Amino acid sequence: MWLFIISIVYGVLVSLDPILFVFIGYNLEVSGAYMGLLSAIWSIAYVLISKALNRVADEGYNKFLLLFAFGSLGIAYLCFRSLNHITALLSYTMHAVSVASMNLAISVTMLENIDSDLWQTSSILQRCLSSLARGVVLIVMSFEGVLSIHNLFWISLTLAVISLILTPSISLTLARKIYRLSRSLDELGMYIKASSSILFLDKPNLVQHIFTYSWDKWNTIPPYKILISTTMTTALGDYVFTVLPIILRNYIVLSNMWMAYGIAAVLSAITIAILKDLSTNRRGFAIPLIAIRTCVLILGLSVIKDLVSLTTYIVLSSLLYMLIDITLYNMFIEVSAGFSTANYFISREMGSILGSLIGGIMIAFGDTPFLAVATVIGSLAALILI
């Protein structure tokens, strides 16, 4: 029950990201450089808070993290009440602080209260529920007069309090330690098995089978490669979507932007739920998805003309990113035994910083240089995993 509730709360909180970002892009006289800076500062705040609170999360203080998220969200709303270029920056930044805190709280609570065999399933469930809640909020926001941003802030604050009350406390941080010990014992067993094969030197086929099995089972990708790929994959998305409101604000209305983002989030959640049994923790699954998403983001920009084409574009890119993100996250927690999950979130936001700043600058140089840089970023994200 707690996982269901906190996933919904997180989805509502995250829905404020595109709502605030697109609202600022449409209603304030800002440039692509300002939007790039806005997105980059959001990510910088996310990285700094994640890094600062990583030890708090590892020690299991999930309630403190949720309380911190609530306070940060309250400050974000106070800044939004008198919106200008400065307060918009402050509000959006404090929203980042809130999201980072709650994300760490959810991660550590799941890892300590759910059996390690169910980590991957729980991660998929949490992301599906959050994406579904995010999508519903965005769709509701697209209908004028139904839900204002002010009311959405109040709803988010109320839900944050509910999650603080209902989320179970962590008394002992043993689950991840036991999982890491189990991994170490399994690896020791692998070496013993390989060493014992020396006794069967007169049976080369058996020796080959033992070594091949052991190598295939334990030849895991280094964590830094996963983190670099995560950074580049996120950078590509932010490179494009940071300047999208600037590109589209002259011929697509604000409500249609929210509608497109909402539909994309809902369809992504449904699709991920349907595909939940796929093996989403291997590089062989991630590499082709990254390549496909790169093509969609680059080639799709030329066909966005109306709500239908915009929605299709966002749906495909969002779905692919969610699948890639789940895969890379599961790969990371597998090789890291569930520790230092903040490093994964930090690498993701470092990509957002990189993509936002470069995208905001490159859009001023025209279409060809803009798309060429996007191609390079997407290619690097896939190649690092090989």
ROBADO-633260 format. One line per field, with one value per residue (C-alpha): residue in one letter; x, y, z; residue number from 1. Coordinates in steps of 0.1 Angstrom, whole numbers, always signed. Layout:
N
code	(A;...)
east	(X;...)
north	(Y;...)
up	(Z;...)
pos	(NUM;...)
This chain:
386
code	(M;W;L;F;I;I;S;I;V;Y;G;V;L;V;S;L;D;P;I;L;F;V;F;I;G;Y;N;L;E;V;S;G;A;Y;M;G;L;L;S;A;I;W;S;I;A;Y;V;L;I;S;K;A;L;N;R;V;A;D;E;G;Y;N;K;F;L;L;L;F;A;F;G;S;L;G;I;A;Y;L;C;F;R;S;L;N;H;I;T;A;L;L;S;Y;T;M;H;A;V;S;V;A;S;M;N;L;A;I;S;V;T;M;L;E;N;I;D;S;D;L;W;Q;T;S;S;I;L;Q;R;C;L;S;S;L;A;R;G;V;V;L;I;V;M;S;F;E;G;V;L;S;I;H;N;L;F;W;I;S;L;T;L;A;V;I;S;L;I;L;T;P;S;I;S;L;T;L;A;R;K;I;Y;R;L;S;R;S;L;D;E;L;G;M;Y;I;K;A;S;S;S;I;L;F;L;D;K;P;N;L;V;Q;H;I;F;T;Y;S;W;D;K;W;N;T;I;P;P;Y;K;I;L;I;S;T;T;M;T;T;A;L;G;D;Y;V;F;T;V;L;P;I;I;L;R;N;Y;I;V;L;S;N;M;W;M;A;Y;G;I;A;A;V;L;S;A;I;T;I;A;I;L;K;D;L;S;T;N;R;R;G;F;A;I;P;L;I;A;I;R;T;C;V;L;I;L;G;L;S;V;I;K;D;L;V;S;L;T;T;Y;I;V;L;S;S;L;L;Y;M;L;I;D;I;T;L;Y;N;M;F;I;E;V;S;A;G;F;S;T;A;N;Y;F;I;S;R;E;M;G;S;I;L;G;S;L;I;G;G;I;M;I;A;F;G;D;T;P;F;L;A;V;A;T;V;I;G;S;L;A;A;L;I;L;I)
east	(+0;+27;+45;+13;+7;+42;+44;+13;+26;+59;+40;+20;+51;+71;+41;+50;+83;+69;+40;+63;+88;+64;+44;+75;+85;+51;+43;+76;+96;+125;+151;+164;+195;+173;+154;+186;+199;+166;+167;+205;+200;+172;+196;+225;+202;+191;+227;+239;+210;+213;+250;+245;+217;+232;+246;+213;+196;+222;+216;+179;+165;+136;+112;+137;+140;+102;+100;+128;+109;+77;+96;+113;+80;+65;+93;+88;+51;+59;+82;+57;+30;+49;+64;+91;+125;+141;+113;+106;+142;+139;+106;+118;+151;+133;+110;+142;+153;+119;+120;+156;+147;+116;+133;+160;+134;+115;+146;+160;+125;+120;+155;+152;+115;+113;+131;+160;+144;+116;+137;+133;+96;+90;+111;+89;+57;+68;+77;+45;+23;+43;+41;+4;-3;+19;+0;-34;-24;-11;-42;-64;-43;-48;-85;-88;-104;-104;-71;-48;-11;-18;-43;-18;+8;-17;-26;+11;+18;-11;+0;+35;+22;+2;+33;+53;+27;+21;+56;+72;+103;+136;+149;+178;+196;+202;+186;+213;+241;+227;+223;+259;+272;+252;+267;+302;+296;+283;+313;+336;+318;+325;+362;+363;+344;+368;+398;+385;+383;+420;+413;+396;+425;+421;+385;+390;+353;+343;+369;+358;+321;+329;+350;+326;+296;+315;+327;+292;+276;+299;+311;+292;+296;+315;+293;+310;+300;+264;+266;+282;+255;+228;+243;+245;+210;+195;+215;+200;+165;+171;+191;+159;+131;+147;+142;+109;+87;+106;+102;+65;+51;+41;+18;+9;-10;+1;-28;-20;+16;+4;-21;+7;+30;+1;-9;+27;+31;-1;+7;+43;+30;+6;+31;+58;+32;+25;+62;+71;+83;+110;+146;+153;+187;+210;+230;+218;+184;+196;+219;+192;+167;+192;+198;+161;+154;+182;+166;+131;+143;+163;+141;+108;+115;+108;+73;+58;+30;+0;-13;-13;+22;+35;+18;+32;+67;+66;+49;+76;+105;+91;+83;+118;+134;+115;+125;+161;+161;+146;+171;+202;+189;+184;+219;+233;+217;+227;+264;+263;+243;+218;+242;+249;+218;+223;+252;+228;+204;+233;+246;+211;+209;+245;+232;+203;+227;+249;+220;+201;+231;+243;+208;+201;+232;+232;+196;+209;+232;+205;+190;+219;+245;+218;+209;+245;+254;+222;+235;+269;+253;+230;+258;+280;+253;+251;+287;+299;+279;+296)
north	(+0;+25;+19;+26;+58;+72;+64;+85;+113;+113;+113;+144;+161;+154;+166;+201;+199;+202;+223;+250;+247;+251;+278;+299;+294;+305;+333;+351;+368;+344;+331;+296;+305;+313;+281;+261;+279;+272;+235;+233;+250;+226;+197;+213;+217;+181;+169;+189;+178;+142;+142;+160;+136;+104;+94;+103;+79;+51;+54;+49;+83;+82;+102;+131;+130;+132;+161;+179;+174;+189;+220;+226;+223;+249;+274;+266;+276;+308;+319;+309;+332;+363;+351;+369;+359;+356;+340;+316;+304;+301;+282;+258;+252;+244;+220;+202;+200;+185;+159;+149;+144;+123;+102;+92;+85;+62;+44;+36;+26;+2;-13;-18;-29;-52;-84;-81;-106;-81;-50;-49;-56;-30;-4;-10;-8;+25;+41;+30;+44;+76;+81;+74;+99;+125;+119;+123;+155;+170;+160;+175;+207;+209;+216;+253;+262;+227;+228;+257;+255;+271;+243;+217;+230;+227;+191;+182;+196;+177;+144;+150;+151;+119;+101;+112;+97;+64;+55;+29;+40;+21;+8;-13;-9;-46;-56;-41;-54;-89;-87;-75;-103;-128;-114;-117;-153;-163;-147;-166;-198;-190;-188;-220;-237;-224;-234;-268;-274;-279;-314;-322;-312;-345;-334;-302;-300;-299;-273;-251;-254;-244;-213;-202;-204;-186;-158;-153;-152;-127;-106;-75;-41;-16;+9;+39;+29;+26;+61;+77;+61;+74;+109;+110;+94;+121;+148;+140;+143;+176;+189;+187;+193;+223;+244;+227;+253;+280;+263;+255;+284;+303;+276;+252;+265;+259;+235;+213;+210;+198;+175;+159;+155;+139;+115;+105;+98;+77;+56;+51;+38;+14;+1;-4;-24;-46;-51;-56;-92;-82;-86;-50;-53;-61;-39;-59;-44;-9;-3;-8;+13;+42;+40;+40;+69;+89;+85;+94;+126;+138;+128;+135;+172;+179;+164;+182;+204;+199;+182;+147;+148;+165;+139;+110;+125;+129;+95;+76;+95;+92;+55;+48;+69;+52;+17;+28;+44;+14;-9;+12;+17;-21;-27;-2;-15;-50;-42;-18;-41;-12;+12;+48;+50;+88;+83;+71;+100;+124;+111;+114;+151;+157;+147;+171;+200;+191;+187;+218;+242;+229;+228;+263;+275;+253;+263;+297;+282;+267;+233;+215;+221;+215;+181;+171;+176;+156;+127;+127;+127;+98;+78;+82;+70;+37;+31;+34;+3;-19)
up	(+0;+9;-24;-43;-24;-25;-62;-69;-47;-66;-99;-89;-77;-109;-130;-118;-138;-173;-161;-146;-174;-203;-184;-179;-216;-228;-204;-197;-224;-223;-248;-256;-235;-205;-209;-211;-180;-162;-169;-161;-127;-119;-126;-107;-77;-80;-82;-52;-30;-41;-33;+0;+11;-2;+32;+48;+24;+29;+66;+61;+72;+47;+69;+71;+33;+29;+54;+35;+2;+18;+30;-3;-22;+1;-7;-44;-42;-23;-51;-78;-63;-76;-109;-127;-142;-108;-88;-117;-114;-76;-78;-104;-84;-52;-70;-80;-44;-35;-63;-54;-17;-24;-51;-26;+1;-23;-35;+0;+13;-15;-12;+25;+28;-3;-10;-34;-58;-62;-66;-104;-103;-77;-96;-127;-107;-90;-123;-139;-111;-110;-148;-148;-120;-138;-170;-155;-138;-171;-190;-164;-165;-202;-197;-190;-156;-142;-122;-117;-109;-75;-67;-80;-55;-27;-37;-39;-5;+10;-6;+6;+42;+36;+22;+53;+76;+57;+45;+68;+88;+83;+116;+104;+70;+65;+32;+9;+32;+31;-7;-11;+11;-9;-41;-26;-16;-50;-66;-43;-52;-89;-83;-63;-91;-118;-97;-91;-128;-128;-114;-148;-171;-188;-198;-218;-228;-191;-183;-212;-201;-165;-174;-201;-177;-150;-173;-189;-155;-139;-168;-157;-171;-150;-131;-146;-181;-170;-154;-185;-208;-184;-186;-224;-228;-205;-222;-256;-243;-225;-255;-276;-250;-234;-265;-276;-260;-278;-311;-307;-288;-320;-334;-306;-276;-240;-231;-261;-248;-215;-231;-253;-223;-203;-230;-234;-197;-194;-225;-214;-180;-197;-221;-195;-174;-204;-211;-174;-180;-205;-193;-184;-168;-198;-221;-251;-244;-237;-268;-296;-276;-273;-310;-319;-295;-310;-345;-332;-315;-344;-374;-355;-351;-388;-386;-356;-370;-347;-315;-331;-344;-312;-290;-311;-309;-271;-266;-286;-270;-235;-238;-251;-224;-197;-209;-212;-178;-161;-178;-169;-133;-129;-143;-119;-87;-97;-99;-70;-47;-42;-26;-36;-57;-56;-80;-106;-101;-101;-134;-149;-138;-150;-184;-180;-172;-202;-226;-214;-217;-251;-265;-255;-272;-303;-313;-322;-349;-370;-377;-392;-364;-338;-352;-358;-321;-311;-333;-316;-281;-289;-305;-275;-252;-270;-278;-242;-233;-259)
pos	(1;2;3;4;5;6;7;8;9;10;11;12;13;14;15;16;17;18;19;20;21;22;23;24;25;26;27;28;29;30;31;32;33;34;35;36;37;38;39;40;41;42;43;44;45;46;47;48;49;50;51;52;53;54;55;56;57;58;59;60;61;62;63;64;65;66;67;68;69;70;71;72;73;74;75;76;77;78;79;80;81;82;83;84;85;86;87;88;89;90;91;92;93;94;95;96;97;98;99;100;101;102;103;104;105;106;107;108;109;110;111;112;113;114;115;116;117;118;119;120;121;122;123;124;125;126;127;128;129;130;131;132;133;134;135;136;137;138;139;140;141;142;143;144;145;146;147;148;149;150;151;152;153;154;155;156;157;158;159;160;161;162;163;164;165;166;167;168;169;170;171;172;173;174;175;176;177;178;179;180;181;182;183;184;185;186;187;188;189;190;191;192;193;194;195;196;197;198;199;200;201;202;203;204;205;206;207;208;209;210;211;212;213;214;215;216;217;218;219;220;221;222;223;224;225;226;227;228;229;230;231;232;233;234;235;236;237;238;239;240;241;242;243;244;245;246;247;248;249;250;251;252;253;254;255;256;257;258;259;260;261;262;263;264;265;266;267;268;269;270;271;272;273;274;275;276;277;278;279;280;281;282;283;284;285;286;287;288;289;290;291;292;293;294;295;296;297;298;299;300;301;302;303;304;305;306;307;308;309;310;311;312;313;314;315;316;317;318;319;320;321;322;323;324;325;326;327;328;329;330;331;332;333;334;335;336;337;338;339;340;341;342;343;344;345;346;347;348;349;350;351;352;353;354;355;356;357;358;359;360;361;362;363;364;365;366;367;368;369;370;371;372;373;374;375;376;377;378;379;380;381;382;383;384;385;386)
